[in-house]
Amino acid sequence: MIGMLLLALVLGALFAAAGWGQTAYAVDITSKDHIGSYLVDAQGMTLYTFKRDSRGKSTCTGECIAMWLPFYSQSTTPRPGLSESHFGAIKRKDGKRQVTYKGMPLYYFTDDKKPGDTNGNGVYYLWVPATP
């Protein structure tokens, strides 16, 4: 009986380590007290929107794109609570593809170095974490 219990524990640990039984979402939701709920990628990196963009069009080019990198993933499988129909992709003027949420292009901020960083929040009063 102890041998079976030990085997079950070992197999459970192996499945968890391998990621079996877990779903990796391309887009997830997290929250912070001073920000509220916002979108992150599969690694927990914050996704931002730019207030000068319009639905389906990115206006971040030139020097802007050096600091605000377009988010792109071939799969935009969102976690439950987010509708897959709210996600799409656009082709930017530079030819790159970029994921959109409710039509708005999504970006990373280069000064965010680890999951949970939100250093781009409020930059020039134009950049905010994307809200679900």
N, C-alpha and C positions, 0 to 999 in steps of 0.2 A: 504494500500500500504506500509506504514512504517512497519507494522507488518510482511508482507511477506519479505521485505528487511532484517529486523532484523533476521527472521528465516533463511534466506539464509546465512547470515553472521555467525550465530551460527553453522549451519550444516557444513559450509565450515571449520570453526575452528575445529570442532569435527573430520571431516575427515582428516584434516592435522595432528592433534594430534595423531590420531590412525595410521597414516602412510598410509591410503588408498589413492590410486592414485599415490603413490611413489614407485619406485622400489629400493630395497636394493640390491646393487651389492656386491658380495663376493670379487671382485677385482675392484678397481677404479684407476683413474689416478689423480695425483695432481702435483704441480710444485713449485719450489723455484728458486729464481734468481741465486744462486751459484751452483745449482744442475741441473736444467732443469726439465723435466717431469720424473716422477717415479711412480711405482706401490704402492698402499696402500690397506689394507684390508677394510672391511665394516665399521670399526670404525675409519678409517683414519690413522692407524698405518703403518709405513713404512715397506716395504718388500725388503729384500736384497738378493744379490747373492754373492757367494764366488768364487773367481777367481781360486781356486785350484780344484773346482768341475769340472766334465765333464758332458756332456749330459746324463741325466738319472741316475747319480751317485753322491751321497753326500759323501764327504771325511771329513766332520766335525763330529768328534766323540770325546769321552773322555771329556777333559776339554773344548774343543771348544763348545760342545753342551750345556754346562752349561751357556754360554754367548749368543749363537746363537741358538734360539729355532726354530725347524722346523715349518713352516706354513702349516696347514692342515685345509681344509674345505671340507665337503662332496659335497657342491655345489660350483663351481667356476664360477658362472654366472658373466661374465665381463660386464662392461658398454659398451655402443655403442662406436665403435672405436677400441675395442680390440676383437680379434677373439677367440671364445671359443675353436677352434681347436688348439690354441697355448698353452692351459693349459692341464696338465695331472697330474698324481700322480705316485710316485715311492714307493717302499717298501725299507726302509733303512735297514742296517745291524742289527740295534737294534729292527727290527720288526715294527717300527712305519711307518705310511704313511706320505708322504710329497708332497705338490703341487709343480709342476714344471711350468715354463714359458719358452716356446721354448726349453724345455728339461732341463733347469737349475733349480735346487732346490731353493726354496724360504725360507727365514728365517726372524725371528724377532731378534732385538738386545735388550738384557735385560736392557740396559741403556736408551732406549727410553721409557719414562714414560707417554707421552701424544700424542694424534694425532698431526702429523706434526713434531715430533722430528726426527732428522736424525743424531743422535750422532754416529751411526755406519759408517757413510760415511768416507771412506778412512782409516779405522782401519787397521794397518799393511800393507797398500797399497793393501789389498786383498779383502776388503768388500766394496760394492757399492750398493746404492739403485737400484733395478731392473728397467730397462728402457724399455718403450714400443716400 
